[in-house]
């Protein structure tokens, strides 16, 4: 009998390959809702959702969720999605404050021109909408109403994109490009995580 053999060098034991093969299929078939405890969830989760994303990469996921120690307390994709929702809320709040400061002329660069001010006022309304949606979105995540949460996050991503597009359409330079990009990516990260919850 010629059975392909795989050797485990750490234990010095030889295991027939055909005995390991069924285990590989079992591991591959595990549902995505299987939770991992401790610090071990962040990297595998970010690799799962960021590896194939066209909106953000693994590093963005790690940096964002790791910035608040999400790996230590999260036990599931849904927990990580809740963290992303919280980060989006913080982003919307801080972006609104920045926009208000820019409109008052206190953004460090002096008074903004008329085209930029018009775009900033539009963005202020868009970010107010994001901020208003966030409590309901967070409650939907906690309550397991994942479709509702995804819909809210998609609306927030679209609002961040509209803010940035407004500057392009208005022939103005956006002073909130980084914030718009972060809001868009955080919303899409939340959507992706909920897709595995």
Buried (B, 14 or more C-beta within 10 A) or exposed (E): EEEEEEEEEEEEEEEEEEEEEEEEEEEEEEEEEEEBEEBEBBBEBBEBBBEEBEBBBBEBBBEBBBEEEBBEEBEBBBBBBBBBBBBBBBBBBEBBEBBEEBBEEEBEEEEBEEEBBBBBEBBBEBBBBBBEBBEEBBBBBEEEBBEBBBBBBBBBBBBBBBBBBBBEEBEBEBBBEEBBBBBBBBBBBBBBBBBBB
